[in-house]
Structures are given as C-alpha cells and as structure tokens.
Amino acid sequence: MSERIRDFAQWIKSQGLEHTLPRELSKLENLTTLDLGRKKLKSLPESIGALQNLSVLKISGNRLSELPKSICSLKNLRNLQCENNLLESLPENFGALSSLVILNLNGNQLNALPQSFYNLTNLTRLTLAVNRLNHLDVAFKNLKKLLHVSLDTNYFERLPEVFGSMQSLYFLDLSFNKLTTLPESLGEIKELETLILEGNLLHNLPSLEAHDMLVKLNLASNHLTSIDFDLSKLEDLQIISLENNLLDSVPSTLCKLSKLTSLDLSANRLTSLPECIGNLTNLYELDVEANLLNTLPETIKNLTHLKSLFIANNHNLQKPNLPSLEYCDVK
C-alpha cells in the first residue's frame, strides 16, 4: 500500500472528514470521485497526488490559496471543480492534467495563467469568471474542443485572435470586462448560439453576420451608438439585449428576426421605433423603457403574443390595447 495513501488517510482524519470517505486504504486508492466542497479547507496535502484513479475532484467553496503541485499528477482527472476559493495562481505544471474535460475556476483571485495551461487540449467546458485576469495568450487557440467558455468579470482590455479554431464553441461569455474592441476571429465561430458581451466598453462591433445560429445576443451596457451590421442575418435569434447603450435608432432589419421572443432596447436615446416592429409576431417581451419615445408604432397591435411591455420613462406613452398583454409598467 502506498505510503502516500496512508498519509492522505491521516490527513482526512486530521480534518475530521472520516465520515465522508472510505476508511479502507484499498478503497481510498481506487477512489474515482472525491467531494471536498465547502469543508472550510485552507490547504490540500501533497499526498492527494496518490489518488491516481481520481476522475472527478470537487473542492469548491473552501479557502484554498494554492493547489498542491502533486495535483498535476492526477492523469485520469476529467472534471475539476474549484470554484469560490482564494487561488492567486495555478501550479506551473497545471497543463499536465491532460485528461481534463471540465474545469471550473470561477470566483478566485487568479491574475495569470501558467503557460502550460494552454496544453489542456481536451477541455470542452472552461469557466474562469470572476477572477483578476487581464491577459490571454495566443496559445489559447490550442483549446480547439471548447464548447462552453466563460471569461466574464475579469480585466481583459483586448483578446487575441484565438477563436477561429474553435468551430464547436456554442457558448461564450465575455461580459463585464474592459473590452473596447472584439477580435475579428469571433466572426469565424460557426456554431455559436449564445454570445454575452454585456458591461464592456464597446463602441462598434466586428460583423456578427456570420453567426446565423445565434439564439441569444447580449450587448447591454456598452457604448454602442449604432448597429452597423445586418441584423437580419441572425435568423435564429430569439433574445437580443441592447439596453443601456447610446443608440438613437435601431435598423429596420431588426424586423426580419421572425423568431425573436425578447427584445430589450431600454435606456438608450431612441426617438422612434421601426414601423415594421409589428412583424415580430413571436415577441412576448418588449422593453423600451427610459428612451425619448413620443409614440409607439401603429403595428404594435400585430404583436399578438406580447405578454410583457415596459414603456415607462418616455414621453407619456400610453398602454396599447393588446388582449395578450399580461403586464405593462404604465396604466
């Protein structure tokens, strides 16, 4: 029996965790899933590297400020959940975890990633939200199998041209960073269904027309003064959020989004809405609150599925007579 397994068993006992894990050393050695989430742990022992059969490791919600170097020797680890800790860095050899498919490092204090990180080429799901990252190496393009990426609530001012190789990526969250521009390679992601860019400093956008599979697009709380690409190309779009920008108009191409169910244009500078808005017959939520609107288009009566309408804080707009309406924020 490995001495390190004995050491790990001793550590378990010292932490008062015996009741959550098998006591027999042989069972411990063959462990495939280890859940140490929310145990108030401040550190993990180097002996954790003895658990060579580990496939899933859950250590979220602790007080870990670093990970033991031996964690990088867990060659069979496929899922690492390490959310809401105090990590400021990762071990230099972190990329040796070559079997990792799912990695959750949300809510730590990471300000950089080791170069070996970009060797994690089997990753399909990566969440690095709510950290202190401001740099992504161009080697990020090596992670070609990614399906779901969350980099929100960091300090990125720019991102390298890395997305062209990620042809299966369907979810990308870049919200609440400091992005003033977007990489052109974003337009090369063919399968993208959700793109969240809320809370950045974007003045204009690269053409998003290539994303004809996009279902949800969130551009809220940026510095956009116009939509300068053909919205009608996003033919699968169901949800679009443009609130809290500097828009004084929206293009009539918006009216061709026949699958749209939710449209948020609140807190802009709109003086009118396109007359063709009545074409959006699947719309069930429309928010144009806090604009400069004097009237609503006549065609709004064609929105026979509209359930929620927000029109307050304009120029005395009146609630339209729509039988389908369940809520309106003005009488």
Sequence and secondary structure as in RCSB ss.txt:
>XXXX:A:sequence
MSERIRDFAQWIKSQGLEHTLPRELSKLENLTTLDLGRKKLKSLPESIGALQNLSVLKISGNRLSELPKSICSLK
NLRNLQCENNLLESLPENFGALSSLVILNLNGNQLNALPQSFYNLTNLTRLTLAVNRLNHLDVAFKNLKKLLHVS
LDTNYFERLPEVFGSMQSLYFLDLSFNKLTTLPESLGEIKELETLILEGNLLHNLPSLEAHDMLVKLNLASNHLT
SIDFDLSKLEDLQIISLENNLLDSVPSTLCKLSKLTSLDLSANRLTSLPECIGNLTNLYELDVEANLLNTLPETI
KNLTHLKSLFIANNHNLQKPNLPSLEYCDVK
>XXXX:A:secstr
  HHHHHHHHHHHHTT GGGS SSHHHHHT  EEE TTS  S   GGGGG TT  EEE  SS  S   GGGGG T
T  EEE  SS  S   TTGGG TT  EEE  SS      GGGGG TT SEEE  SS      GGGGG TT SEEE
  SS  S   S GGG TT  EEE  SS  SS  GGGGG SS  EEE  SS  SS    TT TT  EEE  SS  S
   S GGG TT  EEE  SS  S   GGGGG TT  EEE  SS  S   GGGGG TT  EEE  SS  S   GGG
GG TT  EEE  SSSS      TT  EES  
